[in-house]
Amino acid sequence: MNILVKMASEEELLELTNAFRIIDRDGTGLIKAHELSDIIQQHNLQISQEDINNMIRESDYAGNG
């Protein structure tokens, strides 16, 4: 993530920040499994709940699952 932030333009960072805020509906600064699942379903992406849980588990460095 740190590398991404350093390489992205200001405009790209703004887009990423806005996308994050849309997904993080409760404004905690964390994307929870149900928030990710909801946005995937809203966009009709064919990703299983198991795959969503795996994405969260693999990126949950703080142990907030």
Rosetta blueprint (number, residue, H / E / L):
1 M L
2 N H
3 I H
4 L H
5 V H
6 K H
7 M H
8 A L
9 S L
10 E H
11 E H
12 E H
13 L H
14 L H
15 E H
16 L H
17 T H
18 N H
19 A H
20 F H
21 R H
22 I H
23 I H
24 D L
25 R L
26 D L
27 G L
28 T L
29 G L
30 L L
31 I L
32 K L
33 A H
34 H H
35 E H
36 L H
37 S H
38 D H
39 I H
40 I H
41 Q H
42 Q H
43 H L
44 N L
45 L L
46 Q L
47 I L
48 S L
49 Q H
50 E H
51 D H
52 I H
53 N H
54 N H
55 M H
56 I H
57 R H
58 E H
59 S H
60 D L
61 Y L
62 A L
63 G L
64 N L
65 G L
